């Protein structure tokens, strides 16, 4: 027996998955979902998008790529970039979602996997909230379905007692589901996706029924390169995905641009000072992170030891945002070396024994000798070596 593939009557607002007002983001929301934060851009793209759209897609593949990469529409509307990186990476990801093959975004921490996943789902389905967050404790019910035990005990197994997972809802409604940190999920739970991705069906043996995916359904998963060996994907499951690797920013300028853009977005929601006043400090934070991450100075003359942390772009964004908050609340509103020094120290020194030696060596042999960095050197020394 097959359950109807038409959209279910489940109201996603009941479990708090989306705000009650689905038109625009509430002004007091700390972090609006992508489809609300960029509703105007999505609407402008939809209005001018005359290209073919796959079934149940809000935009054409071309418009989805434009939404992520940015551009200017014929009417002059500016679409801000959500992802700064190789265009082909985005095009392959979008094209994958237009097929029946699931998408796996793979990369080291801080390469915007979650960010890209959210914006892809928002542009394709208009809903980025059909999300399973992977952890070591994620149960199979989070991917398949669960039960309302009060109804189950009172009336026995029934559709009314069944609690659909985000993946089940996406299958029934023809939307895009997201699974974050797939390799954090126990292997036996991961494999519950195999039937869903290969047969496009989710059996419900307790009811003798199944949910069949309607056109438009697909799934985006993210995984961390550093998590190899934690819960590696089985070869059967990996074959169900098309893997797209998100690289680290190729150049310092690109990484500075990414950090600046993202900090500006976060800063506006927190009423922090404007970023342009602190671009020089952003550039220094990015330089420190890149040199320690790559194990060599920017001029290629000095080899360096790398700390245990990833020193990702995401961590640079966090350090700069924290520095802006310090400048706003305990300074003159201008981002300075003293505002970011403690954050840089905290990001670099994760292992108090090994990383502290790496940081001390870098501070004394590179930062101390670098022209124009004396204030940063002093601030780092004051923050604690």
N, C-alpha and C positions, 0 to 999 in steps of 0.2 A: 504494500500500500504506500502510495507516495503522497506526501503533504503538498498542498498547493504551493506553487512557486511565486504566487503574488505577494506583494509586500505585506508584512504582518501588521496587525493593529496595535502592536506594542508601542506605547508612547515613550520614546527615549528619555523624555524629561522626568519620568517617574523615578528613575534611579540616578538622576542628577548628571546624566552624561552630557547634556547640552543645556544652555541657559534657556529659560522660558521664552525670552525674546530672541528669536532666531534671525532677525533682520540685521541688527547691528550689535556691536559689542557694548556692554554696559560700561559707563565711564568709570565705575569704581572697581571693575574687574582687574585684578593684578596682572593676570596673563590671559588675555582673550585667546580663544581658539583661532587658528589661522583664517578660517572662513568668515569670522566676524571681524578680526583685526584688519583684514584686507578686503572687506566686502565690496567697497567701491571699485577697487581694481578688478575683482572678479566679475562684477556686474558690467563694467566697461568692456572687458574682453568678450563676455558673452554677447553683448549687444552688437559688436563689430565682427564677431567670429562667423564667417560664412563658409568655413571649411567643413568637410564631413566629420561627424562625431560618432564614435563607437556607441553601441547601445547603452543608454542610461548615463552617458558621460555629460557633464555640464558644459564642457569645452572640448574643442578638437585637440588632438595631440599637439598641433602647432601652437595653439593658444596656451596649453598647459606648460609647454617649454618656455614660451614667452613670459608667462607668469613667474616662473622660477628664475629665469635668467635676466629678466627686465627688458625694457624697450619702450619705444614711443609708438602709440597707435595712430592711425590716419587722422583722427580728430584732435590729435595733440595730447591725449591722455598719456601721462608718464607712468609706466609700470616699473616699480622699484625692484632691483634684483633681490631675490631671496637666497640665492646660492651663487657664490663667486668661484668659478672653477671651469673645467673643460666643458664646452658645449656638448660635445659628443657623449659625455657621461650622462647628461640629462636626457638627451635624445634617445639613447639606448634604454634608459630607465622608463621613460614614457612609452616608448614603443613596446616594451615588454608588457606593460600593463594593458595594452591594447590587444594582446594575444591572450591565450588561455594559460599562460605560464606565469607562475608567481615570481615576485621580485625580491631578491636578497641584497640589501645594501651592506657592504662589508667595508671595514676600515678600522684604523687605529682610533682610540678615543679622541673625541674632539674634532672629527672630520664632518660634522653636521649631518650624521646619518638620521637621527631622530627629527631634526629640523626639516630635512628634505622629505622624509617619510610623511610628516604632518602636512606639508604644503602640497605634496603630490595628491594625498587623499582629499584635501580641501578643494583642489582644482578639479579633480576628476569627479568626485562624488558630492562635493559641497558639504561634506561631513568628515571631520578628522577624528571623531570621538569613538569610533568603533575600534577600541584599543585593548590589547592584552599586554600587560607589563610583565615581562619575563623576570623571574627571580628563582632562587633555589627552591622556594616553596610553592611555586605556581602549580596548582592541581590540574588534572585533566578536565575538570568541569569548566575551568576558565576558557578552554578552547572549544569544548563540545557543548555541554549544557549542564545545568544543575537542577535541583528540585526545591520547590517551596514545601518544606517538610510538614508544615501544618496542614496544607491541602492534601499532601500525599498521604498522611496518616488518616485524615478524615474521609477522603474519597478514593484513595488509591491512585495509581499512575494514570495521568490524563494530560491533555495538552494544557489545561488550565494550571496544573501543578508544575509544569515544566518551566524552568527559567533559562531563556536562551542566552548563549554567550554572545559577545560582540561578533565573533566569526559566524555563528549561526544566523544572526540578524543580517549580516552583510550578504550571506548567501541568499536569504529569502528576499532581500530588498534590492539585490543587484548593485551593491555598493563595494567600496574598498575597505577591507579590514587591515589592521596593523598589529604586528607582533613585535614588541621591542625586546632587545637583548635575548634573541632566540637561544643562543648557546648557554645562557644562564638557566634555562629550563631543563629539568631532568630529562634524560634521553627517552624514557618510556612515554613521557608526556609530549615531547616533541613529535614522536612518531604518530600521535593521534591526528596529525595534519596530513599524513600520507594519503589516506582515502579521500579526504576533502580536496586535496590538490590534484590527485590523479583521476578520481572518479567524479569529482565535483558533486559529491553527495555526502550527507551526514546521517548515518543510520541511527534510529532511536529504537533499539531492540526491545525496550520495556513496553513500547506501544505497538511494535510491529510496523513501524512507519519509518520514513526517511524525509529529510529535507534536501531537495535538489536545488543546486545553485541556478539562479536565473542569469541571463546575459547581463554583463556589467560587473559581475562579481570578480574580484581578484584580491590578492593578499600581498602586502609589503611587510617583509621582516627585516630587522636590522641585527647585525652581529658584530662583535668586537674582535679585531685581529689578535688582541692580547689574550683573548679567552680560549685560545686553542688548547685543548687538553682538559678544559673544565667539563663541558658536556658537548663533545664534538658531534656534529650532525652525522647521522647514518648516511651511507652512500645512497640508499633508497630515497631518503628525504632530500638530500642535496640535489639529486637529479630532477626534482620537481621545481627547482628554482633556477632562474637565470640570475647569475651573480654579477653585480656591478660594484666595482671597488671605487670608493670615494677617496681620492688622494689628499695628502696634505697640500696646503697652498704652495705653488711652485716658487714664488718669489717673495721677498720681504714686503714689497709694495702691495702685492695681492693680500697678504696676511694683515698688514696694517689697515687696508681698506675694509676687510671683513670685520676686524675688531672694531674699527671706528663706526661702521654702519650698525653693528649689533648693539654696541654700547649706547649709541644715540637712541635706538628704539627702547632699550631698557631704561635709559635715563629719563626719557619723556614720561614713562609711566610712574617713575619714582620722584619726579620733579628735581632731578639733579642738574648740575651746571652743564652748559653746552660743551660738547666734545672738542670743537675746534681749538679751544684754549689749551687743550692737553695733548695735541697730536704729537708733539715732541716726546712726551713721556710714553705715549702708546708705542711709538717707534722704538724707544729704548727697551720696553718690556718685550716686544716682539723680537728684537735683536737678541736679547739675553736668552729667550726661550729657544729660538732657532739655533743659536750657537751651541747651547748645551744639548739640545736634542740631536743635532747633527754631529757633535763631537769635534767641531772645528770652527775657528773664527771666520767671520764673513770674508776676510781677505785671504783665507786659506793658508795662512802662515803658521798658525799655532793649533796643534791638536789638543783636544780637551777630553777629559773624562765626562761621561754622561751620568746623570743621577738616575735613580730608580723610577721616578715618575715619568709620565708621558709628555708633560709640558706642552699640552695641546693648545690649539687656537681657542677652544672653549675655556681653558683655564686662564689664558691671557685676557679674555673677555671678563671673566670673574674678577681677576686682579684689578683691572682698570675700573670696573664698576665699583668695587670696594674703595678704590682710591678716590673716585669722584664723590662718593658718599662722605669720605673723610674730609675732602676739600670743602664740601658744602656745609657740613655741620661743625667742623672744627678748624676750618681754615678760611681763606679769603675767596673760595669758590673757584680758584684756578688750580688745576691738577699739577702737582709738583712732584719732585723725586721722593720727598718724604712721605707722600701719600701712597705711593705704590711699593715702596721698599719692603714693608712688612709682608705684603701680599706675595711679592716675588719670593721672599725668603720662605714663606709657608708653602708655596708651590714647588720649590726646588727641594727643600729638605723634608722629604717624607720619611726617610730612614735616618734617625738622628745620628747614627754612627757613621755609616758610609757616605750619605749625602752631604753631611756637614763638611767632610773633608773635601769633597768635590767643589762645594760652594766656596769654601775658603780659598782654594787654589785658583778658582776662576776669578774671584774678587780681587785677589792680590796680583795676579799675573796679567789679567786682561782689563778689568774695569779700572783699576788704579792707574794704569798706564795710558788709558784712552783719553784723547783730547776732548775736552768739553763734558767729561763725565765725572768731574770731581764732586759735584753735588750729589750725584747718585751714589758714588762710592761712600761718601760720608753718611748719607741716609741709611745705606745698607749696614754700615758698621754700627750705627746707632740702634738699628732695629735688632741687632744681635747676630753675631757670626756663629 
